[in-house]
Amino acid sequence: MIPHPWDITPSEAVRLQRKLAPMVRIEPVARNIRTIAGVDCAFSRDKKHIFAAAVLVDAESLDIVATVGVKRALSFPYVSGLLSFREAPAAIDAIRALTRKGGRADLLMCDGQGIAHPRGLGLASHVGLWVDMPTIGVAKSRLCGEHTEPATKRGSRRPLTLEGRRIGTVLRTRDGVRPLFISIGHRLTLDDAVTWTLRAGAGVRLPEPTRQADRIVAHLKAGRA
């Protein structure tokens, strides 16, 4: 993907989403996944800055290998469906900082949507295209689409569809807790995304990479990091 400018208007951003969405590649992920990165973002209380944290874990043990946090000035307004234009620059900075620190990831998990988006380009897909790695959208809530509730047992799942087209999976990651909304970000299949989300779980609702990123970004926001 050719990098694009971030200093654009919301209408230009919508056109860019439509241009970029067909570039998302759906293909089986490589089987030699040794490390998984998770990235999460949070806004400052005055909404003038954004914090992003990236965490690298060992794919087998889920032990933390490396962590980074970054802070950027916000330059894009809040517009529904265009969240990636607010969050992606900081998320990409954090992933690149993690790589410079020696934390090269084989798989990336983003706290947000992938193709489960009205125009097929949520945060996970946008970031995945920039960093060109297998990326999973792990969202806590639904942005669009229809589904029925999965059974209460861990691993239960139901399709998430939009206008009759499959865009994701509603996945129960722990018995009796609210499900997550899993979608393709880039360079993997939906089955891969579900498999790795469950594999990266540590007995709680969120997979360990994004759970740890969420914890760190909360500390950054509170000024405790």
N, C-alpha and C positions, 0 to 999 in steps of 0.2 A: 504494500500500500504506500502511496506517495503521501507524506504528511501534508496536512492542510492547515491554514491559519485558524486560530481560535478566536480572533477578534472579528467576529461576524455578527450579523443581526439574527434574530430568531427566524425570520423568513428564509434567510440564507441557510441557517442550520437545518431547517426542515428539508430544503432541497438537497443539502449535502447528505442527510440521512438516507434519502431515497437513492442517491448515487452510490453510497457506500454499502448499503444493505446487500446487494447482490454479490459483493466481494467476500462475504462470509463463506468460509469453506466448511462443508459438512463431510467429514471423512473419519475413518477409524483412527483413534489416538494411538501413538506408539506405545508398545507394551513395556518398554523399559523405563517406567516412571519411577524415579528414585527420590525426587523432591517435589513438594507442592508448595506454592506460594499462595497466600491469601492477602487480599487488600480491602481496606474499608476506609471510609471518609466521614468527616464530621465538620460542621460549620461552627465558627466562633459565635458567641452570643450576640455580637453586634452585626453578624452576617457580612462582615467585611473580609474575612479570611476563611480558608478551608484547610483542614488538617487531613493528612493521609498517612496511614500506617501500612507497611508491608511486612509480612512474617513468612519465613521459610521454615518448613518442617520436613523431617524425614518421612517419606511416604509409607514406610513400614511401621516404625515405632511411634510416629507423630511427635517425636521430640523436637523442640525448637532448635533450629540451626543458626538463624540470624534474624534480626529485626531492624527496621529503620522507620523513622517518622519524618515527615516534611510539612512545611507550612507555606501556603501561597496566598497572595491577594486574590479575592474573587473579582472576576471581570465579566461574568455573564449573568444576566438576570434569571430569576426563577420563572420557568415556563414549563407547564406540564408536558411531559414527553420529551423534554430536552435536557434532562438532568445530567446526561453525560457531558454536555458542554460546560457544566459547572464543576463536575467531579473528575472527569477523565484527565485533565492536565496534571492535577496533583497526584492522582493514582499512578499515572505513567512516570512521574518524577520519582515516586516512592519505589516503583518496580526497578527503575534504572539505578537508583541508589543502592537497592538491595543487590543488584548484579555487580555493581562496582565493589561492594563489600565482600564479594566472593560467593554470594547466594544466588547462583544460577538455578532457576526453576525449570522443571520439565513439564509442569502443569500449573495453571493459574486459576484461582477461584476468586470471583468478585462478588461483593455484597451488592447485588443488583440484578437487573434483567439482562438476558442475552437477546435472542431473537423473539422472546415473548414480549413484544413491544408493538404498538400500532403500526410502525413503519419498519419493523424488523431489525432495529439497531438500538438496543439498550446499552447500558454502560459496559457490560461484559463483552459485547460484540465490538463496540467502539475501541475499548482498550485492547482487546485481543488482536484486532487488525493492526493497531499501532505497534505492539510489541511482538506480533507474529508468533504466538505460541498457543497451544491448546488451552482454551479458556472456558470456564463454566460460569453461568449466571446462577447465583444462589440467592434468591430473593425471599425476604420474610413475608411479603404480601403480594397480592395479585395486582398487576397494572392493567391488564386487559385479558379478554378471553372468558371462556365458560368452562366449568368443570363440576363434577359431583365430588362429594367429600370421600376421601379414602378411608378404609377401615382403620381402627385405632392402633393396630399392631405395627411396630417398627418395620419398615420396608414396604408397607402398603402404599399403593400409588394409583392415581387416576390421570387420564389424559387432560391436558389443558389445550383447548382449541379456540381458534378465532376464525369465524366465518367458515366453519367446516374444515379448517386446516390445523394440523397438529403443530403447536408452537412450544410445548413444554410438558412437564410432568409435575403433578402435585404429589409430593412425597412426604410420607410420615417417617421422620428420622429417629423418633423415640416414641415408645408406647404412650399413647394418650396425650401427646403434646400437639400444638398446632403444626400443620404441615408447612413445608417449604415449597417454593415455586422454582423448579429447576429448569433451565433452558440452555441450549447451545449458545456458547459465546463465539467460538471460532475453532476450527481445526479438530473437531471431534464429533461424535454422534450423540444423540440423546441418550442411548443406552450407556455409552461411556460416561456421560455426565452424571447419570443416576448412580451407576456403579461406584464411581470415585467419590461421590458425595457421601454415600453410605460407608465406603471404606475409610474415609477420612473422619468419620465420626468417633467421638470418644465418650459415648454414653450420654451426651447431651443433645439439645436440639440442633445447634449449629455445628458444621464440620470444623475441626480444630483450626485449620488455617485462618478462616474468617472469624472464628470466635476469638482467637488470640489477637488478630488485627483490630477487632472491635474493642477489645480490652485496652490495647495500647492507644488507640485513637481517642478513647474516652479520657485517658490520662493526659494526652496532649491538650485536649480541649480544656481540661481542668487546670492545666499548668503544672501538673505533677510529674511530667516525664523529664 
